[in-house]
Amino acid sequence: MRKIALAFLFGGMLLACSKTESSPEKEKMTVLEEPVEATASPQEHEGRTLINGADCLACHKEEGKLVGPSYREIAAKYTQDDVDQLADNIINGSSGVWGAVPMAPHAGLSKENAKKMVEYILTLK
């Protein structure tokens, strides 16, 4: 019974993160792309606003593992030197770094906004 419940949970996660359309316009993720004024407060950080406008919170949360690692776990593992790499991982997807569940690609997200998201996450050290 437990295996069946886990199979349904894992299948639901895959469906939530998978693409269902093959058209290039449908593959683009809807993300807040307008410039947002940067501020010093992490609660008002431009990257946080972008994260809240995307689907990130379906798999991540600030504290505690959900499907993927928490933002605080990511911040503890990486530094400012890793911003480009992490932004690429967000856009292209990633697997094997935090376990068996892969992170779906977010091809509709600009590199600039992905970097802003990473920069916000790194403020949570």
A tleap script that builds the chain and sets N, CA, C and O, in Angstrom:
source leaprc.protein.ff14SB
mol = sequence {
  NMET ARG LYS ILE ALA LEU ALA PHE LEU PHE
  GLY GLY MET LEU LEU ALA CYS SER LYS THR
  GLU SER SER PRO GLU LYS GLU LYS MET THR
  VAL LEU GLU GLU PRO VAL GLU ALA THR ALA
  SER PRO GLN GLU HIE GLU GLY ARG THR LEU
  ILE ASN GLY ALA ASP CYS LEU ALA CYS HIE
  LYS GLU GLU GLY LYS LEU VAL GLY PRO SER
  TYR ARG GLU ILE ALA ALA LYS TYR THR GLN
  ASP ASP VAL ASP GLN LEU ALA ASP ASN ILE
  ILE ASN GLY SER SER GLY VAL TRP GLY ALA
  VAL PRO MET ALA PRO HIE ALA GLY LEU SER
  LYS GLU ASN ALA LYS LYS MET VAL GLU TYR
  ILE LEU THR LEU CLYS
}
set mol.1.N position { 0.828 -1.190 0.000 }
set mol.1.CA position { 0.000 0.000 0.000 }
set mol.1.C position { 0.871 1.252 0.000 }
set mol.1.O position { 0.574 2.228 -0.689 }
set mol.2.N position { 1.941 1.213 0.774 }
set mol.2.CA position { 2.835 2.363 0.863 }
set mol.2.C position { 3.495 2.634 -0.487 }
set mol.2.O position { 3.661 3.788 -0.883 }
set mol.3.N position { 3.872 1.557 -1.193 }
set mol.3.CA position { 4.502 1.713 -2.507 }
set mol.3.C position { 3.538 2.341 -3.504 }
set mol.3.O position { 3.941 3.150 -4.339 }
set mol.4.N position { 2.277 1.971 -3.416 }
set mol.4.CA position { 1.267 2.532 -4.318 }
set mol.4.C position { 1.102 4.020 -4.038 }
set mol.4.O position { 1.030 4.824 -4.967 }
set mol.5.N position { 1.041 4.390 -2.763 }
set mol.5.CA position { 0.899 5.804 -2.397 }
set mol.5.C position { 2.102 6.607 -2.879 }
set mol.5.O position { 1.943 7.714 -3.393 }
set mol.6.N position { 3.296 6.059 -2.717 }
set mol.6.CA position { 4.507 6.749 -3.196 }
set mol.6.C position { 4.500 6.878 -4.713 }
set mol.6.O position { 4.915 7.903 -5.254 }
set mol.7.N position { 4.027 5.834 -5.404 }
set mol.7.CA position { 3.961 5.890 -6.867 }
set mol.7.C position { 3.015 6.998 -7.318 }
set mol.7.O position { 3.329 7.734 -8.253 }
set mol.8.N position { 1.861 7.124 -6.666 }
set mol.8.CA position { 0.930 8.193 -7.007 }
set mol.8.C position { 1.520 9.564 -6.710 }
set mol.8.O position { 1.358 10.494 -7.500 }
set mol.9.N position { 2.202 9.697 -5.578 }
set mol.9.CA position { 2.834 10.965 -5.219 }
set mol.9.C position { 3.885 11.343 -6.243 }
set mol.9.O position { 3.902 12.480 -6.714 }
set mol.10.N position { 4.765 10.414 -6.599 }
set mol.10.CA position { 5.824 10.685 -7.572 }
set mol.10.C position { 5.220 10.999 -8.946 }
set mol.10.O position { 5.683 11.911 -9.631 }
set mol.11.N position { 4.204 10.259 -9.343 }
set mol.11.CA position { 3.549 10.524 -10.621 }
set mol.11.C position { 2.918 11.899 -10.660 }
set mol.11.O position { 2.971 12.578 -11.686 }
set mol.12.N position { 2.322 12.318 -9.556 }
set mol.12.CA position { 1.737 13.654 -9.478 }
set mol.12.C position { 2.786 14.737 -9.591 }
set mol.12.O position { 2.563 15.768 -10.225 }
set mol.13.N position { 3.947 14.498 -8.967 }
set mol.13.CA position { 5.034 15.482 -9.062 }
set mol.13.C position { 5.520 15.599 -10.496 }
set mol.13.O position { 5.771 16.701 -10.984 }
set mol.14.N position { 5.653 14.465 -11.170 }
set mol.14.CA position { 6.112 14.507 -12.554 }
set mol.14.C position { 5.117 15.237 -13.445 }
set mol.14.O position { 5.509 16.012 -14.317 }
set mol.15.N position { 3.832 14.991 -13.226 }
set mol.15.CA position { 2.816 15.684 -14.014 }
set mol.15.C position { 2.837 17.174 -13.740 }
set mol.15.O position { 2.669 17.967 -14.666 }
set mol.16.N position { 3.038 17.575 -12.499 }
set mol.16.CA position { 3.051 18.992 -12.148 }
set mol.16.C position { 4.222 19.719 -12.785 }
set mol.16.O position { 4.127 20.909 -13.084 }
set mol.17.N position { 5.316 19.019 -12.994 }
set mol.17.CA position { 6.527 19.653 -13.525 }
set mol.17.C position { 6.750 19.367 -15.006 }
set mol.17.O position { 7.696 19.894 -15.591 }
set mol.18.N position { 5.906 18.546 -15.626 }
set mol.18.CA position { 6.145 18.176 -17.022 }
set mol.18.C position { 5.437 19.115 -17.979 }
set mol.18.O position { 4.491 19.811 -17.610 }
set mol.19.N position { 5.911 19.119 -19.210 }
set mol.19.CA position { 5.289 19.903 -20.271 }
set mol.19.C position { 4.240 19.031 -20.938 }
set mol.19.O position { 4.454 17.833 -21.122 }
set mol.20.N position { 3.101 19.623 -21.304 }
set mol.20.CA position { 2.044 18.840 -21.926 }
set mol.20.C position { 1.819 19.218 -23.372 }
set mol.20.O position { 1.139 18.483 -24.087 }
set mol.21.N position { 2.350 20.314 -23.828 }
set mol.21.CA position { 2.179 20.768 -25.193 }
set mol.21.C position { 3.515 20.768 -25.897 }
set mol.21.O position { 4.548 20.924 -25.245 }
set mol.22.N position { 3.532 20.598 -27.219 }
set mol.22.CA position { 4.798 20.577 -27.932 }
set mol.22.C position { 5.058 21.863 -28.708 }
set mol.22.O position { 6.163 22.056 -29.215 }
set mol.23.N position { 4.083 22.734 -28.810 }
set mol.23.CA position { 4.269 23.994 -29.508 }
set mol.23.C position { 5.242 24.886 -28.745 }
set mol.23.O position { 5.161 24.964 -27.519 }
set mol.24.N position { 6.171 25.569 -29.446 }
set mol.24.CA position { 7.134 26.432 -28.751 }
set mol.24.C position { 6.457 27.493 -27.891 }
set mol.24.O position { 6.964 27.828 -26.820 }
set mol.25.N position { 5.330 28.025 -28.332 }
set mol.25.CA position { 4.639 29.040 -27.543 }
set mol.25.C position { 4.072 28.431 -26.265 }
set mol.25.O position { 4.057 29.089 -25.224 }
set mol.26.N position { 3.602 27.175 -26.327 }
set mol.26.CA position { 3.037 26.522 -25.152 }
set mol.26.C position { 4.125 26.085 -24.183 }
set mol.26.O position { 3.873 25.978 -22.983 }
set mol.27.N position { 5.356 25.826 -24.692 }
set mol.27.CA position { 6.446 25.366 -23.845 }
set mol.27.C position { 6.988 26.468 -22.957 }
set mol.27.O position { 7.622 26.187 -21.939 }
set mol.28.N position { 6.753 27.711 -23.322 }
set mol.28.CA position { 7.267 28.817 -22.520 }
set mol.28.C position { 6.482 28.929 -21.231 }
set mol.28.O position { 5.251 28.935 -21.241 }
set mol.29.N position { 7.192 29.018 -20.128 }
set mol.29.CA position { 6.581 29.172 -18.828 }
set mol.29.C position { 6.178 30.633 -18.649 }
set mol.29.O position { 6.918 31.534 -19.042 }
set mol.30.N position { 5.032 30.864 -18.069 }
set mol.30.CA position { 4.612 32.228 -17.794 }
set mol.30.C position { 5.324 32.704 -16.537 }
set mol.30.O position { 5.146 32.149 -15.452 }
set mol.31.N position { 6.131 33.738 -16.705 }
set mol.31.CA position { 6.913 34.278 -15.603 }
set mol.31.C position { 6.833 35.790 -15.668 }
set mol.31.O position { 6.811 36.376 -16.750 }
set mol.32.N position { 6.791 36.406 -14.523 }
set mol.32.CA position { 6.825 37.854 -14.446 }
set mol.32.C position { 8.158 38.319 -15.006 }
set mol.32.O position { 9.192 38.088 -14.379 }
set mol.33.N position { 8.168 38.970 -16.171 }
set mol.33.CA position { 9.402 39.388 -16.826 }
set mol.33.C position { 9.627 40.897 -16.746 }
set mol.33.O position { 10.672 41.381 -17.182 }
set mol.34.N position { 8.667 41.655 -16.197 }
set mol.34.CA position { 8.850 43.093 -16.110 }
set mol.34.C position { 9.932 43.413 -15.087 }
set mol.34.O position { 10.064 42.707 -14.087 }
set mol.35.N position { 10.708 44.469 -15.326 }
set mol.35.CA position { 11.712 44.851 -14.333 }
set mol.35.C position { 11.047 45.257 -13.029 }
set mol.35.O position { 10.008 45.916 -13.024 }
set mol.36.N position { 11.649 44.861 -11.943 }
set mol.36.CA position { 11.160 45.201 -10.621 }
set mol.36.C position { 12.287 45.943 -9.923 }
set mol.36.O position { 13.439 45.515 -9.988 }
set mol.37.N position { 11.974 47.051 -9.256 }
set mol.37.CA position { 13.003 47.848 -8.601 }
set mol.37.C position { 13.679 47.042 -7.498 }
set mol.37.O position { 13.005 46.488 -6.629 }
set mol.38.N position { 15.011 46.975 -7.530 }
set mol.38.CA position { 15.773 46.236 -6.532 }
set mol.38.C position { 15.783 46.993 -5.205 }
set mol.38.O position { 15.852 48.222 -5.172 }
set mol.39.N position { 15.712 46.235 -4.118 }
set mol.39.CA position { 15.774 46.823 -2.793 }
set mol.39.C position { 16.733 46.006 -1.938 }
set mol.39.O position { 17.145 44.914 -2.330 }
set mol.40.N position { 17.087 46.533 -0.776 }
set mol.40.CA position { 18.038 45.864 0.103 }
set mol.40.C position { 17.390 44.734 0.891 }
set mol.40.O position { 18.082 43.784 1.255 }
set mol.41.N position { 16.104 44.795 1.166 }
set mol.41.CA position { 15.426 43.805 1.981 }
set mol.41.C position { 15.186 42.510 1.208 }
set mol.41.O position { 14.649 42.547 0.101 }
set mol.42.N position { 15.581 41.347 1.784 }
set mol.42.CA position { 15.311 40.081 1.105 }
set mol.42.C position { 13.821 39.860 0.855 }
set mol.42.O position { 13.448 39.216 -0.126 }
set mol.43.N position { 12.966 40.389 1.736 }
set mol.43.CA position { 11.527 40.205 1.554 }
set mol.43.C position { 11.000 40.978 0.353 }
set mol.43.O position { 9.939 40.643 -0.171 }
set mol.44.N position { 11.724 42.015 -0.098 }
set mol.44.CA position { 11.305 42.822 -1.239 }
set mol.44.C position { 12.245 42.637 -2.431 }
set mol.44.O position { 12.175 43.394 -3.399 }
set mol.45.N position { 13.110 41.651 -2.366 }
set mol.45.CA position { 14.109 41.402 -3.417 }
set mol.45.C position { 13.408 41.069 -4.739 }
set mol.45.O position { 12.405 40.355 -4.764 }
set mol.46.N position { 13.948 41.591 -5.812 }
set mol.46.CA position { 13.398 41.360 -7.149 }
set mol.46.C position { 13.304 39.869 -7.477 }
set mol.46.O position { 12.331 39.423 -8.086 }
set mol.47.N position { 14.308 39.110 -7.074 }
set mol.47.CA position { 14.296 37.665 -7.323 }
set mol.47.C position { 13.158 36.962 -6.620 }
set mol.47.O position { 12.587 36.011 -7.153 }
set mol.48.N position { 12.824 37.419 -5.430 }
set mol.48.CA position { 11.701 36.824 -4.688 }
set mol.48.C position { 10.394 37.077 -5.429 }
set mol.48.O position { 9.543 36.191 -5.518 }
set mol.49.N position { 10.239 38.264 -5.949 }
set mol.49.CA position { 9.039 38.595 -6.722 }
set mol.49.C position { 8.927 37.689 -7.950 }
set mol.49.O position { 7.839 37.221 -8.283 }
set mol.50.N position { 10.051 37.445 -8.617 }
set mol.50.CA position { 10.059 36.564 -9.785 }
set mol.50.C position { 9.724 35.126 -9.400 }
set mol.50.O position { 8.971 34.452 -10.104 }
set mol.51.N position { 10.281 34.656 -8.286 }
set mol.51.CA position { 9.990 33.300 -7.811 }
set mol.51.C position { 8.501 33.163 -7.511 }
set mol.51.O position { 7.881 32.162 -7.870 }
set mol.52.N position { 7.932 34.160 -6.859 }
set mol.52.CA position { 6.512 34.104 -6.518 }
set mol.52.C position { 5.622 34.133 -7.756 }
set mol.52.O position { 4.480 33.676 -7.703 }
set mol.53.N position { 6.132 34.666 -8.877 }
set mol.53.CA position { 5.355 34.707 -10.113 }
set mol.53.C position { 5.567 33.499 -11.000 }
set mol.53.O position { 4.943 33.391 -12.056 }
set mol.54.N position { 6.433 32.591 -10.593 }
set mol.54.CA position { 6.731 31.395 -11.382 }
set mol.54.C position { 6.161 30.160 -10.670 }
set mol.54.O position { 5.386 30.281 -9.721 }
set mol.55.N position { 6.553 28.984 -11.139 }
set mol.55.CA position { 6.055 27.745 -10.535 }
set mol.55.C position { 7.022 27.141 -9.522 }
set mol.55.O position { 6.853 25.986 -9.132 }
set mol.56.N position { 8.021 27.889 -9.090 }
set mol.56.CA position { 9.066 27.390 -8.189 }
set mol.56.C position { 8.499 26.813 -6.890 }
set mol.56.O position { 8.987 25.800 -6.387 }
set mol.57.N position { 7.470 27.462 -6.355 }
set mol.57.CA position { 6.944 27.081 -5.051 }
set mol.57.C position { 6.188 25.759 -5.074 }
set mol.57.O position { 5.789 25.255 -4.025 }
set mol.58.N position { 5.989 25.194 -6.260 }
set mol.58.CA position { 5.385 23.864 -6.344 }
set mol.58.C position { 6.357 22.796 -5.848 }
set mol.58.O position { 5.937 21.736 -5.384 }
set mol.59.N position { 7.658 23.077 -5.946 }
set mol.59.CA position { 8.680 22.088 -5.568 }
set mol.59.C position { 9.646 22.563 -4.494 }
set mol.59.O position { 10.326 21.742 -3.879 }
set mol.60.N position { 9.723 23.864 -4.255 }
set mol.60.CA position { 10.676 24.418 -3.288 }
set mol.60.C position { 9.963 25.324 -2.306 }
set mol.60.O position { 8.921 25.905 -2.609 }
set mol.61.N position { 10.544 25.433 -1.128 }
set mol.61.CA position { 10.089 26.425 -0.160 }
set mol.61.C position { 11.316 26.971 0.558 }
set mol.61.O position { 12.404 26.403 0.458 }
set mol.62.N position { 11.142 28.058 1.271 }
set mol.62.CA position { 12.287 28.715 1.889 }
set mol.62.C position { 12.988 27.815 2.900 }
set mol.62.O position { 14.214 27.708 2.894 }
set mol.63.N position { 12.229 27.183 3.750 }
set mol.63.CA position { 12.805 26.300 4.771 }
set mol.63.C position { 12.183 24.923 4.665 }
set mol.63.O position { 10.963 24.804 4.544 }
set mol.64.N position { 12.992 23.892 4.707 }
set mol.64.CA position { 12.508 22.518 4.673 }
set mol.64.C position { 12.324 22.007 3.262 }
set mol.64.O position { 11.811 22.710 2.391 }
set mol.65.N position { 12.744 20.789 3.050 }
set mol.65.CA position { 12.646 20.144 1.740 }
set mol.65.C position { 11.182 19.894 1.380 }
set mol.65.O position { 10.380 19.507 2.229 }
set mol.66.N position { 10.852 20.118 0.129 }
set mol.66.CA position { 9.537 19.773 -0.404 }
set mol.66.C position { 9.807 18.668 -1.420 }
set mol.66.O position { 10.121 17.548 -1.017 }
set mol.67.N position { 9.700 18.928 -2.690 }
set mol.67.CA position { 10.135 17.985 -3.719 }
set mol.67.C position { 11.626 18.177 -3.951 }
set mol.67.O position { 12.390 17.216 -4.040 }
set mol.68.N position { 12.022 19.447 -4.047 }
set mol.68.CA position { 13.427 19.798 -4.191 }
set mol.68.C position { 13.938 20.398 -2.899 }
set mol.68.O position { 13.187 20.523 -1.931 }
set mol.69.N position { 15.207 20.771 -2.874 }
set mol.69.CA position { 15.785 21.332 -1.652 }
set mol.69.C position { 15.172 22.687 -1.318 }
set mol.69.O position { 14.622 23.368 -2.184 }
set mol.70.N position { 15.277 23.062 -0.048 }
set mol.70.CA position { 14.799 24.385 0.355 }
set mol.70.C position { 15.767 25.435 -0.172 }
set mol.70.O position { 16.912 25.129 -0.505 }
set mol.71.N position { 15.298 26.664 -0.242 }
set mol.71.CA position { 16.172 27.749 -0.681 }
set mol.71.C position { 17.331 27.942 0.297 }
set mol.71.O position { 18.436 28.293 -0.117 }
set mol.72.N position { 17.093 27.720 1.566 }
set mol.72.CA position { 18.170 27.858 2.558 }
set mol.72.C position { 19.238 26.781 2.365 }
set mol.72.O position { 20.424 27.057 2.547 }
set mol.73.N position { 18.839 25.562 2.001 }
set mol.73.CA position { 19.817 24.503 1.719 }
set mol.73.C position { 20.664 24.872 0.505 }
set mol.73.O position { 21.875 24.649 0.489 }
set mol.74.N position { 20.021 25.435 -0.500 }
set mol.74.CA position { 20.748 25.852 -1.705 }
set mol.74.C position { 21.726 26.966 -1.346 }
set mol.74.O position { 22.882 26.939 -1.769 }
set mol.75.N position { 21.271 27.938 -0.574 }
set mol.75.CA position { 22.125 29.059 -0.180 }
set mol.75.C position { 23.326 28.588 0.631 }
set mol.75.O position { 24.411 29.157 0.516 }
set mol.76.N position { 23.144 27.565 1.443 }
set mol.76.CA position { 24.250 27.052 2.255 }
set mol.76.C position { 25.292 26.329 1.401 }
set mol.76.O position { 26.466 26.280 1.767 }
set mol.77.N position { 24.872 25.773 0.274 }
set mol.77.CA position { 25.771 24.974 -0.562 }
set mol.77.C position { 26.529 25.817 -1.585 }
set mol.77.O position { 27.643 25.462 -1.968 }
set mol.78.N position { 25.942 26.927 -2.033 }
set mol.78.CA position { 26.506 27.686 -3.142 }
set mol.78.C position { 26.899 29.106 -2.730 }
set mol.78.O position { 26.488 29.604 -1.682 }
set mol.79.N position { 27.711 29.746 -3.591 }
set mol.79.CA position { 28.162 31.118 -3.362 }
set mol.79.C position { 27.839 31.968 -4.586 }
set mol.79.O position { 27.288 31.477 -5.571 }
set mol.80.N position { 28.190 33.245 -4.509 }
set mol.80.CA position { 27.997 34.166 -5.638 }
set mol.80.C position { 28.740 33.681 -6.887 }
set mol.80.O position { 28.335 33.995 -8.006 }
set mol.81.N position { 29.809 32.930 -6.707 }
set mol.81.CA position { 30.560 32.400 -7.854 }
set mol.81.C position { 29.743 31.402 -8.670 }
set mol.81.O position { 30.091 31.111 -9.815 }
set mol.82.N position { 28.659 30.871 -8.093 }
set mol.82.CA position { 27.843 29.853 -8.741 }
set mol.82.C position { 26.574 30.399 -9.404 }
set mol.82.O position { 25.765 29.621 -9.911 }
set mol.83.N position { 26.390 31.715 -9.408 }
set mol.83.CA position { 25.137 32.307 -9.907 }
set mol.83.C position { 24.873 31.903 -11.356 }
set mol.83.O position { 23.758 31.494 -11.680 }
set mol.84.N position { 25.873 32.007 -12.236 }
set mol.84.CA position { 25.664 31.644 -13.648 }
set mol.84.C position { 25.286 30.177 -13.800 }
set mol.84.O position { 24.366 29.845 -14.549 }
set mol.85.N position { 25.991 29.298 -13.093 }
set mol.85.CA position { 25.722 27.862 -13.170 }
set mol.85.C position { 24.303 27.551 -12.697 }
set mol.85.O position { 23.581 26.792 -13.344 }
set mol.86.N position { 23.909 28.137 -11.572 }
set mol.86.CA position { 22.580 27.879 -11.032 }
set mol.86.C position { 21.484 28.452 -11.929 }
set mol.86.O position { 20.428 27.838 -12.080 }
set mol.87.N position { 21.722 29.614 -12.520 }
set mol.87.CA position { 20.749 30.192 -13.454 }
set mol.87.C position { 20.576 29.260 -14.659 }
set mol.87.O position { 19.458 29.042 -15.127 }
set mol.88.N position { 21.688 28.716 -15.156 }
set mol.88.CA position { 21.601 27.752 -16.265 }
set mol.88.C position { 20.825 26.503 -15.849 }
set mol.88.O position { 20.049 25.967 -16.641 }
set mol.89.N position { 21.026 26.036 -14.620 }
set mol.89.CA position { 20.290 24.863 -14.134 }
set mol.89.C position { 18.792 25.130 -14.068 }
set mol.89.O position { 17.987 24.246 -14.358 }
set mol.90.N position { 18.418 26.349 -13.686 }
set mol.90.CA position { 16.992 26.696 -13.639 }
set mol.90.C position { 16.407 26.675 -15.046 }
set mol.90.O position { 15.328 26.123 -15.261 }
set mol.91.N position { 17.103 27.264 -15.991 }
set mol.91.CA position { 16.602 27.362 -17.364 }
set mol.91.C position { 16.595 26.003 -18.065 }
set mol.91.O position { 15.619 25.652 -18.727 }
set mol.92.N position { 17.676 25.241 -17.923 }
set mol.92.CA position { 17.837 23.982 -18.654 }
set mol.92.C position { 17.384 22.744 -17.901 }
set mol.92.O position { 17.297 21.662 -18.482 }
set mol.93.N position { 17.095 22.891 -16.614 }
set mol.93.CA position { 16.760 21.737 -15.790 }
set mol.93.C position { 18.030 21.135 -15.216 }
set mol.93.O position { 19.138 21.470 -15.635 }
set mol.94.N position { 17.858 20.257 -14.267 }
set mol.94.CA position { 18.999 19.674 -13.585 }
set mol.94.C position { 18.583 18.345 -12.979 }
set mol.94.O position { 17.407 18.123 -12.694 }
set mol.95.N position { 19.562 17.459 -12.783 }
set mol.95.CA position { 19.257 16.198 -12.108 }
set mol.95.C position { 20.496 15.665 -11.414 }
set mol.95.O position { 21.627 15.939 -11.817 }
set mol.96.N position { 20.258 14.901 -10.366 }
set mol.96.CA position { 21.321 14.220 -9.662 }
set mol.96.C position { 22.052 15.021 -8.609 }
set mol.96.O position { 22.827 14.447 -7.843 }
set mol.97.N position { 21.840 16.319 -8.537 }
set mol.97.CA position { 22.560 17.146 -7.566 }
set mol.97.C position { 21.960 16.980 -6.164 }
set mol.97.O position { 22.694 16.894 -5.179 }
set mol.98.N position { 20.635 16.936 -6.080 }
set mol.98.CA position { 19.951 16.870 -4.793 }
set mol.98.C position { 19.169 15.575 -4.607 }
set mol.98.O position { 18.352 15.478 -3.692 }
set mol.99.N position { 19.400 14.600 -5.441 }
set mol.99.CA position { 18.680 13.332 -5.326 }
set mol.99.C position { 18.167 12.881 -6.678 }
set mol.99.O position { 18.584 13.388 -7.719 }
set mol.100.N position { 17.263 11.928 -6.646 }
set mol.100.CA position { 16.799 11.279 -7.869 }
set mol.100.C position { 15.763 12.080 -8.657 }
set mol.100.O position { 15.627 11.878 -9.863 }
set mol.101.N position { 15.039 12.973 -8.013 }
set mol.101.CA position { 13.979 13.723 -8.700 }
set mol.101.C position { 14.605 14.882 -9.471 }
set mol.101.O position { 15.224 15.759 -8.868 }
set mol.102.N position { 14.452 14.899 -10.805 }
set mol.102.CA position { 15.043 15.992 -11.595 }
set mol.102.C position { 14.235 17.278 -11.487 }
set mol.102.O position { 13.031 17.257 -11.231 }
set mol.103.N position { 14.930 18.404 -11.689 }
set mol.103.CA position { 14.246 19.685 -11.765 }
set mol.103.C position { 13.895 19.923 -13.229 }
set mol.103.O position { 14.757 19.831 -14.103 }
set mol.104.N position { 12.650 20.224 -13.488 }
set mol.104.CA position { 12.192 20.484 -14.855 }
set mol.104.C position { 12.818 21.766 -15.396 }
set mol.104.O position { 13.075 22.697 -14.633 }
set mol.105.N position { 13.065 21.824 -16.704 }
set mol.105.CA position { 13.595 23.061 -17.293 }
set mol.105.C position { 12.542 24.163 -17.309 }
set mol.105.O position { 11.340 23.900 -17.342 }
set mol.106.N position { 13.020 25.386 -17.286 }
set mol.106.CA position { 12.159 26.570 -17.355 }
set mol.106.C position { 12.657 27.429 -18.510 }
set mol.106.O position { 13.159 28.536 -18.313 }
set mol.107.N position { 12.507 26.894 -19.719 }
set mol.107.CA position { 13.074 27.499 -20.924 }
set mol.107.C position { 12.521 28.884 -21.230 }
set mol.107.O position { 13.175 29.654 -21.934 }
set mol.108.N position { 11.363 29.218 -20.735 }
set mol.108.CA position { 10.770 30.528 -20.990 }
set mol.108.C position { 11.314 31.630 -20.097 }
set mol.108.O position { 10.907 32.785 -20.221 }
set mol.109.N position { 12.211 31.296 -19.215 }
set mol.109.CA position { 12.769 32.254 -18.274 }
set mol.109.C position { 14.057 32.836 -18.835 }
set mol.109.O position { 14.907 32.099 -19.334 }
set mol.110.N position { 14.206 34.151 -18.757 }
set mol.110.CA position { 15.434 34.781 -19.251 }
set mol.110.C position { 16.585 34.506 -18.286 }
set mol.110.O position { 16.371 34.293 -17.093 }
set mol.111.N position { 17.801 34.515 -18.816 }
set mol.111.CA position { 18.992 34.301 -17.990 }
set mol.111.C position { 19.083 35.394 -16.917 }
set mol.111.O position { 19.427 35.114 -15.769 }
set mol.112.N position { 18.778 36.615 -17.289 }
set mol.112.CA position { 18.838 37.737 -16.353 }
set mol.112.C position { 17.905 37.511 -15.164 }
set mol.112.O position { 18.302 37.725 -14.018 }
set mol.113.N position { 16.668 37.080 -15.426 }
set mol.113.CA position { 15.726 36.861 -14.337 }
set mol.113.C position { 16.077 35.616 -13.523 }
set mol.113.O position { 15.860 35.587 -12.312 }
set mol.114.N position { 16.617 34.590 -14.180 }
set mol.114.CA position { 17.071 33.406 -13.441 }
set mol.114.C position { 18.183 33.797 -12.473 }
set mol.114.O position { 18.217 33.315 -11.340 }
set mol.115.N position { 19.089 34.663 -12.908 }
set mol.115.CA position { 20.163 35.132 -12.025 }
set mol.115.C position { 19.596 35.909 -10.838 }
set mol.115.O position { 20.082 35.762 -9.717 }
set mol.116.N position { 18.582 36.727 -11.069 }
set mol.116.CA position { 17.962 37.481 -9.979 }
set mol.116.C position { 17.334 36.532 -8.959 }
set mol.116.O position { 17.399 36.780 -7.755 }
set mol.117.N position { 16.731 35.455 -9.435 }
set mol.117.CA position { 16.150 34.456 -8.540 }
set mol.117.C position { 17.247 33.823 -7.686 }
set mol.117.O position { 17.096 33.684 -6.472 }
set mol.118.N position { 18.353 33.440 -8.331 }
set mol.118.CA position { 19.473 32.826 -7.614 }
set mol.118.C position { 20.051 33.808 -6.608 }
set mol.118.O position { 20.345 33.432 -5.473 }
set mol.119.N position { 20.215 35.041 -7.006 }
set mol.119.CA position { 20.770 36.053 -6.100 }
set mol.119.C position { 19.890 36.207 -4.862 }
set mol.119.O position { 20.404 36.358 -3.753 }
set mol.120.N position { 18.579 36.172 -5.040 }
set mol.120.CA position { 17.689 36.229 -3.880 }
set mol.120.C position { 17.904 35.005 -2.985 }
set mol.120.O position { 18.048 35.139 -1.769 }
set mol.121.N position { 17.924 33.823 -3.584 }
set mol.121.CA position { 18.103 32.600 -2.809 }
set mol.121.C position { 19.389 32.662 -1.984 }
set mol.121.O position { 19.417 32.236 -0.829 }
set mol.122.N position { 20.447 33.195 -2.583 }
set mol.122.CA position { 21.725 33.272 -1.867 }
set mol.122.C position { 21.708 34.278 -0.720 }
set mol.122.O position { 22.605 34.254 0.123 }
set mol.123.N position { 20.710 35.162 -0.666 }
set mol.123.CA position { 20.597 36.078 0.473 }
set mol.123.C position { 20.074 35.366 1.719 }
set mol.123.O position { 20.094 35.930 2.813 }
set mol.124.N position { 19.610 34.138 1.555 }
set mol.124.CA position { 18.984 33.415 2.658 }
set mol.124.C position { 19.955 32.600 3.500 }
set mol.124.O position { 19.530 31.748 4.280 }
set mol.125.N position { 21.241 32.847 3.354 }
set mol.125.CA position { 22.266 32.120 4.134 }
set mol.125.C position { 22.075 32.350 5.614 }
set mol.125.O position { 22.838 31.822 6.424 }
savepdb mol mol.pdb
quit
